[in-house]
Amino acid sequence: MSSERQSALLALFERLDEQRQRSLLDYADFLVERHGLAQPQSGVPVPELSPRPENESVVKAMKRLSAGYFMLDRASIFHQASALMTEHIMQGRPAAEVIDDLEALFLREYQKLTEDR
């Protein structure tokens, strides 16, 4: 990228408030991952995440996240994931909330893995 384009991008970025800056960075991360341009951190593969379907069930979310975060040790997240699934099944917690928590759990475990290496 030319220095002119970098300067223009930086100037636009600096005009945004903090929340919009974070959104722009998240979008850039998404584009890099989607197009396979992400660099593995310390030899840990980058997750291969499928988009979250509308009205996804908790069980299907677990399958999607397990496939996307294939590098994680399933035993390390089993207890926490089981507790979340139980909240949905036994206590009637909405699936969307549980899936949000599952996504956060998988991401936290991935971040721990990359920090450890």
C-alpha positions in Angstrom: 0.0 0.0 0.0 1.4 3.4 -0.9 2.2 5.9 1.9 -0.6 8.2 0.5 -3.2 5.5 0.9 -1.9 4.6 4.4 -2.1 8.3 5.4 -5.6 8.6 4.0 -6.7 5.5 5.8 -5.1 6.6 9.1 -6.8 10.1 8.7 -10.2 8.5 8.3 -9.6 6.1 11.2 -8.6 8.9 13.5 -11.9 10.8 12.7 -13.9 7.9 14.1 -14.9 7.5 17.7 -13.4 4.6 19.7 -16.4 2.2 19.1 -16.4 2.8 15.3 -12.6 2.3 15.3 -13.1 -1.1 17.0 -15.8 -1.9 14.4 -13.4 -1.0 11.5 -10.6 -3.1 13.0 -13.1 -6.0 13.5 -14.1 -5.8 9.9 -10.5 -5.7 8.7 -9.8 -8.9 10.8 -12.9 -10.5 9.3 -11.7 -9.8 5.8 -8.2 -11.1 6.5 -9.6 -14.3 8.0 -12.3 -14.8 5.3 -9.8 -14.6 2.5 -7.2 -16.8 4.2 -4.7 -14.0 4.7 -4.3 -14.3 8.5 -0.9 -15.3 9.8 -0.8 -18.1 12.4 0.4 -16.8 15.8 3.3 -18.9 17.2 2.4 -21.9 15.0 -1.3 -22.0 16.2 -3.6 -22.3 13.2 -6.2 -19.6 12.7 -9.8 -20.6 13.3 -11.8 -21.5 10.3 -15.2 -20.0 11.4 -18.4 -20.4 9.5 -20.9 -17.6 9.7 -23.5 -18.0 12.4 -26.8 -19.0 10.8 -30.0 -17.2 11.8 -32.0 -19.3 14.4 -29.1 -21.7 15.0 -29.6 -24.3 17.6 -27.2 -24.7 20.5 -26.2 -28.2 19.4 -25.4 -26.9 15.8 -23.5 -24.0 17.3 -21.3 -26.4 19.3 -20.6 -28.4 16.1 -19.8 -25.2 14.1 -17.5 -23.8 16.9 -15.8 -27.2 17.4 -15.1 -27.5 13.7 -13.9 -23.8 13.4 -11.7 -24.1 16.5 -10.3 -27.5 15.6 -7.0 -26.7 17.3 -8.5 -26.5 20.8 -8.5 -29.4 23.2 -12.1 -30.2 23.6 -11.6 -31.6 27.1 -10.5 -28.1 28.2 -13.8 -26.5 27.3 -16.2 -29.5 27.8 -17.2 -28.7 31.3 -18.0 -25.0 30.6 -19.7 -25.8 27.4 -21.8 -28.5 29.0 -22.9 -26.1 31.8 -24.0 -23.6 29.1 -25.9 -26.2 27.2 -27.6 -27.4 30.4 -28.7 -23.8 31.1 -30.5 -23.8 27.8 -32.1 -27.3 28.1 -32.9 -27.4 31.7 -33.5 -23.8 32.6 -34.9 -22.5 29.3 -32.2 -19.9 28.7 -32.6 -18.5 25.2 -30.4 -20.2 22.6 -29.1 -17.0 21.2 -27.7 -16.0 24.6 -26.1 -19.4 25.2 -24.6 -19.3 21.7 -23.1 -15.9 22.4 -21.5 -17.3 25.6 -20.3 -20.4 23.7 -18.6 -18.2 21.0 -17.0 -16.1 23.8 -15.8 -19.3 25.5 -14.2 -20.7 22.3 -12.6 -17.4 21.6 -11.2 -17.1 25.2 -9.7 -20.6 24.9 -8.2 -19.8 21.6 -6.6 -16.6 22.9 -5.2 -18.6 25.9 -3.7 -21.1 23.4 -2.0 -18.4 21.3 -0.7 -16.5 24.4 0.8 -19.7 25.8 2.9 -20.3 22.7 
